Amino acid sequence: MIFDSHFHIIDPAFPLVENQGFLPDTCTVKDYQQRTGLLNMHGGAIVSGSFQGFDQRYLIASLQALGKGFVGVAQNYGSVGEAAKWILSFSMLIGKLEVLTIIAIFHRAFWRQ
């Protein structure tokens, strides 16, 4: 049983957005099925690319066409408010810097034991 852990569907029937002047070649669901037909694929993860912008209609259509076993991975912050984006950004920085570890190292109780 094979699960394709990362692939893109690029369907010109849905809006595509250039990313720094780049647009990938077309790869529709039909193209994907033809290319992987001999592999006995049982599922996979369609990953939304930056060239699809925030329009996820292609993802829904692709998942419906591919059927059970396939999932979609998308990052869509289009509906998130400005304040929430700042909170998310700050939280990401805190996590990246591992602030709690740094606080623990500099706390007196850490060194007493």
PEVENKA-V53799 format. One record per pair of residues at least 12 apart in sequence whose ideal C-beta (glycine too) atoms are under 8 Angstrom apart, sorted by the first residue. I is the first residue (numbers start at 1). J is the second residue. D is the distance in whole Angstrom. If there is no record, write none. Layout:
I_J_D / I_J_D
This chain:
1_40_7 / 1_42_5 / 2_39_5 / 2_40_6 / 2_41_5 / 2_42_6 / 3_41_8 / 3_42_6 / 3_43_5 / 3_44_6 / 3_45_8 / 3_69_8 / 4_36_7 / 4_41_6 / 4_43_7 / 4_44_3 / 4_45_7 / 5_44_7 / 5_45_6 / 6_45_6 / 6_47_5 / 7_32_7 / 7_44_6 / 7_45_7 / 7_46_6 / 7_47_7 / 8_24_7 / 8_27_7 / 8_46_7 / 8_47_6 / 8_48_8 / 8_49_5 / 9_27_6 / 9_28_7 / 9_29_6 / 9_32_6 / 9_46_6 / 9_58_6 / 9_59_8 / 9_62_4 / 10_24_5 / 10_25_7 / 10_26_5 / 10_27_5 / 10_28_8 / 10_49_7 / 10_51_7 / 10_52_8 / 11_26_7 / 11_28_5 / 11_29_7 / 11_58_5 / 11_61_8 / 11_62_7 / 12_26_6 / 13_28_8 / 13_58_8 / 14_52_7 / 14_55_6 / 14_57_6 / 14_58_4 / 14_61_8 / 15_52_8 / 15_53_7 / 15_55_5 / 16_51_5 / 16_52_7 / 17_50_7 / 17_51_6 / 17_52_7 / 17_53_4 / 18_51_7 / 19_49_8 / 19_50_5 / 19_51_5 / 22_51_7 / 23_51_6 / 24_49_7 / 24_51_6 / 29_61_8 / 29_62_5 / 29_65_4 / 29_66_6 / 32_66_8 / 33_66_8 / 42_69_5 / 43_68_8 / 43_69_3 / 43_70_5 / 43_71_7 / 44_66_8 / 44_69_7 / 44_70_5 / 44_71_8 / 45_70_7 / 45_71_5 / 45_72_7 / 45_73_5 / 46_59_6 / 46_62_6 / 46_63_7 / 46_66_8 / 46_70_7 / 46_71_7 / 46_72_5 / 46_73_7 / 47_73_5 / 48_72_7 / 48_73_6 / 48_74_4 / 48_75_7 / 48_76_8 / 54_76_5 / 54_77_8 / 54_78_4 / 56_72_8 / 56_74_5 / 56_76_6 / 59_72_5 / 59_74_6 / 60_72_8
